[in-house]
Amino acid sequence: MNIIKRLVATAAIGLVTAGAAWAQDPIKIALIHGLSGSAFEAFSKQAQTGFEMGIEYGTDGTNEINGRPIEIIIKDTQFKPDVARAVLAEAYGDDEVLLAVGATSSGVTVGMLPIAEEYEKILIVEPAVADSLTGPDSNRYVFKTSRNSSMDMQAQALALQPDENLVVATLAEDYAFGRDGITAFKSALEGTGATVVTEEYVPQGTTDFTAYAERMFNALKDKEGRKVILIYIAGGGDAPGKIQAMDPSRYGIEISMGGHILPVLPTYKRFPGMEGAVYYYYEAFDNEVNKWLVDEHMKRFDSPPDFFTAGGMSAALAVVKALKEAPDYETETLISTMEGMSWETPKGTMTFRPEDHQALQDMLHFKIKVDDSVDWAIPEKVRIIPADEMNIPVGRDNSK
């Protein structure tokens, strides 16, 4: 063999060896969630369980894509924006993850968005909700599988069947989640004739709602028509129960709210017949992915999956679909692959809207049913609200 042939052969062997080594390198994915420091820890743990089950389902149990094992690296934000930014930078830099998924709190996640842009790596937002996460301060590296406040509130508005007879007072927490939600709710009521007469915002962690409730009662009590207090609070404090204990019915006022995780649903037994909207309830969605999730979750944990479990699985299935379809794993290739991508989830089909990377998805209109044989109130399906029935505003237009 002459020297040229030897060089060609050596180079070819080197390429084969390098390719084989690359094929075995793990695909590193960071889960950036609050695992300490807040009552929202339960949301994070559900999302992690769902993500791990989603990777399993999407890879037919191999936890591999294109011959490469998936390695999940867990990072705790402690529900602090500065910690979240630091651990995301650590994941992108020191850990060399391909992409990251998180976080739990909308307020914390907002601070993570610039880190994705700085490192030019993808951040999939799950389960944080605020519209602003795909808004003007976001960037093209951010994709969002979680629903947003506009979906929550447009679905909630549809569940209330608004018209000129509806008068509403709103109560929400004073941060991105709450304020974005009420802005979206008011937007959803535009053109229906319904009126919002007052908005109350409470600090996170509030437990005494007396003054807020009295102001809402005063704003509503002399109005004609159907009078509703809409509560949009993700944390504790039991605002619905405490306001209900003040007997709003003496003024003809009713309470409405969206659904919640299973540990909170026992408190909904105080509101039989109440209608609202929610992201997910395990009995409401009829598809193969959800059937697998429900069956496997019952086998493994002796309980049904909750809605953050479904969210985590949806994020994982988006990752799997993108990594199977992308010709390479360069960030720009992944962005091109994911823009406009549709994939199957426990809720049915989701689609990343190309303009702002928000996943468009169906929502559930429910009516609370109380069954003494079930520990929690059942958000029984009235109907599935299809994604195309909701006019979800575009956040940041990534095409510009």
N, C-alpha and C positions, 0 to 999 in steps of 0.2 A: 504494500500500500504506500503510494507516494505521500509526501507531506500534506498536500492539499486535501487528499481524500481523508487522511487521518484527522486534519483539523475540522473538516465537515462532519465526520463521524463523531468526534468528541463534542462538537457543538450540539449535534442532534441528541446525543445521550444527555447532555446537560439540560437541554430544553425539556426532554421527557422526564428527567428526574425532578426538575423544578416544578413542572406541571403536576406530577404525582404528589409532591410535597404540598403544593398549593391546595390540591383537592382534599388533602387531609387536614389542612388548617381549619380550626373552628371559625364559624361565623359568630362574632361576638355582638351581643345585643344588650344594652343597659336598660334595666328597669329602674327609673328614678321616681321613688315614691316616698311619702311620709310614713315611716314605720314607728315613729315615737313622737310624743309631744302633743297629741291631739286626739279627740274623740273620732276624728276621721280615719284613724288607723284601720278601722274595720273596712272602709272603702278600699284602701290600698291592698289589704290582704285578699279581699275578694278579687280585685283586678289581677293580682299576681297569680292566684289560682287559675283564673280564667285564661290568662296569657299562657301559662304552662300547658293547660289542657288544649288550648288552641294550637300551639306548636305541635303537640302530640297528634291531634286530629288532622291537621293540615299536612303532616308528613307521614301519615298512615302508621304512626307509632314508632318510626325510626328516629325522630328528632334530628334528621339530616336533610339537607337540601343540596342537590348536585354532588352527593358524596361527602359533603362537609358537615360535621356535627354543629348543632346550634349550642352556643354557650351563653347562658343568661347571667349577667352580672347585676347584682342587686345593690342599689345605692339608697341610703336613707336621707331625705331632705330635712328631717326633723320639723317639717312644716315651717322652715325659715327660708326666705328668699335668698339670703346670702349663702347659706349652706347649699341650697339647691343649685345655685350658679356654680359653686365650687365643685360639687360632686359631678355635675354634668361636664364641666371642663376636664375634670380628672378622667371621666369615662372616655371622652373623645380623644384626649391627649395621651395620658399614661396607659390607659387600658386598651386604646386603639379599637374601640367598638365601631362597628359599621354604622349603626344608628342607635338612637335611644328612644324610649317610650316613657311618658309621664306627663305631668305629675298629678297629684291628688287634688290639691287646692288651686283654684283659679288664680288667687292672688300670688301664690308662690310661682306658679307656672309662667305668669307674665314676665317675671324676672329671668326666666330661662331662655326666652326667645332669642335675645341677642347672642347668646353663647352658641346656638346652632348656626347662626349666620357667621360668627367669628371663625368657627372651625369648619364651616362649609360642609356640615354633615346634617343628616335628616333627624328631626325630632318629631315623633308621632305623639300628639297630645291625646292622652287617655288617663284618667277619666274626667279631667277638669272641663268645665262647661262653658265659661263666659264667652260671649260673642267676640270680645276684644282679642281673644287668642288667635283669631284669623283676621283681625282687623288691621287698621292702618299701621299699627306699631309691630305687626308681625312681619314675616319674611318668607321667601320662596322655599326655604328649607323645612318649613313647618307644615305638617299634615295633621288633620284632626279626625280621629275615628269616633270620638265621643259626640253625643248630640250637643247642640248649643242652646243658649237661653231662648233664642227665637223659636226653636223647635218646641221647647218646653211650653213656652207661652202662647205660641200660635195654636198648638194642640189644646192647651188649657182653655183658650178663648173659644175654640170650636166646641169643646165639651160643654161650655156654659151657654152655647147657642145664643150669642149676643144679639140684641136688638135695642130699639129706643127705650124699652122697658127696663133695661139692666143698668143699675147704678152700683159702682164698685169703690171700695177703699182697699188699699194694698198695704201689706206689711212685709218687709224684706230686710235682710242683713245689709249693713252698710259697708259693702266691699264689692269687688267686680261682679261676683256671681249675682248678688241681690240687685244691684243697680242695673246691670245689663238685662236681667230678667224682667224687671218692671218696665224698662224702656221698650223691650220687645213686646210685652203684653199690651202696652198702650198702642204700639204700632199695629198690633194684630186687631185691635178694636176699631181702628180708623175706618170710617165709612159704614159702620154697623149701626150707629145711633147710640151705642152704649156710652156711658160716661164714667170716668174715674174722678171722684170728688176729692180725694186726698191720698197722699203717699206718706207712709211712715217707714223710717229706716232705723234699725236698732244695731248697736255694736254687737260684734260676734261674742257669744258667751252670755248674752242677756238672759236673765231668768225672771225678771219682774216686768211684765208687759202691761201693768195696770194703766199707767198714764197714756200709753200708746193706744190701748183699747178704748179708753174713754174718749180720746180725740176722734177715733174712727166712728164710735157710736154717735157722737155729736154731729159729725159730718153727714151721717146717713139717716139718722132716726126720723127726720122730718121730710125725707124725700119720698116721692111717689114711685111705685114700681117694685121690681125685684131688687132687694138690697143684699149685697154680698161683700164679705171681707175675704179677700184673696191673700193667703199666706204662702210666702215663698222663702222658706228658711230651711237650710240644709243641716244646720247643727242641732244641738240639744236645746234644753230650756222649756220644751213642751208648750210653745206658744198656742197651738190650737186648743189644747186642753184647758189652759189657764184662761183663755179668752172665752171658751165655751162655758166655763164655770161662772163667768160674769153675766151669763144669761142674755146673749145678744138677741135671742128670740123674742124677748119682751118688746123689742123695737121692730120685730119682723125681719131681723137680719140673720142671714145664714152664712156658714163658713164654707169656703172652697179651697182646695189645695191639690197639688200634684201627688203622685204616689211616692213611695219611699222604699227603703230596704226592708227585708223581712223582719229584722228585730224591732223595727219601729211600727210595723203594721198592726200589732195588737192594740196600739193606742187608737187606731182608726175604727175600732169597734164602737167608739162613742159617736160615730158619724154614719150610721146606716143610711144607705140610699144616696150618699154624697157622690156626685160625679166630678171627675177630673181627668187628667191625662198623665201618662207616665211613659218612661223610656222602654221598660221591659217588665213583664211578669211571666214567669216560666210556663204557665198554662195557656197563655194567649197566642203564642206563635207556633204555627204548624208547618215545620219543615224538617229536613233530615238533620241539619246541623243542630238545631235545638233539641231534637229527640235524642241525639247522641249525648249532648251536654247534660240534659236532665237525667237520662238513664245512668250515665257514668257518675255524675255528681251524687246521685242517690246511693249508688253502690259504694262509693269511696267515703262519703261524709255523712250518710244517713240523713241528708237534708237536700232540698231542691236548690238549684243555683239562684243567686240573687242578681240584681241588675248590674252591679259592677263586675260580677263574674262574667256575665254575657258581654260586657264592654271589653274586658281584658281579652276574652276569646276573639272578639271582633278585630281588635288591634293585631293580635297574633296572626289571624288569618289574612289580614291585609299584608303583613310582612311576608308570609309564606307565598302568597300570590305574586307579590312584586319580585321576590328573589327567584322564583321559578321562571318568571317571564322575562326578566331583564337579561340581556345578552352579556352584560358584565356588571360589576358592582361599584363602578364609579358613581359618585353622587349625582352627576348630571344625567347619567343613564337611568338611575333609579327615579329621579324626578320625572323624567320623560315617561317612564313606565307607569308611574303612579298617577299622573295627571289624567283624569277621566277614567281611571281604572274602576271596574265593578268587581265585587267579590261577594261570596255567600257568607252569612253570619247567622247566629241564633235568631236574629230579628228578620231574616230574609236578606235581600240584596241591598248592599250599600254601594255608593258611588262617590269617589272623590271629585268634587266639582273642580274643573281646571282653574277657574278664576282665583279661588281663595283656598283650595285644598280642604274645604270642609266636606265631611262625609254626609251626603244626603241619605235620609233613612226614614222609615215609617215610625209612627208613634201609636200608643194605645190609649183609646178613650175607654175609661172604666166607670163602673158604678159599684160602690162598696156594698158587699154582701157579708152578712154576719152568719156564721155557721158555728154552733157551739162545739162541734167536733173538731174544728180547726183552731189552732192556737192564735192565729192572726186574722184580721179582717181580709177578705178576699177582694182584690180589685178585679171584679168580673168583667170580662170583655163586653163592651157595647159594640165597638167596631175597631178595626185597624185604620188609622188615619194615614193614607198613603203620602209618601214624600212629595209627590207632585201637587198635592192639595194645599201645601203650605208654601207661602211666598217668603222664602228665607233670604234676607238681604245678603248681598255679596259683601264680604269684608274687604280685605286687601286684594286688589286685582293684580295677580302675579303675571298677567300677560303684558302689563305695561312696563 
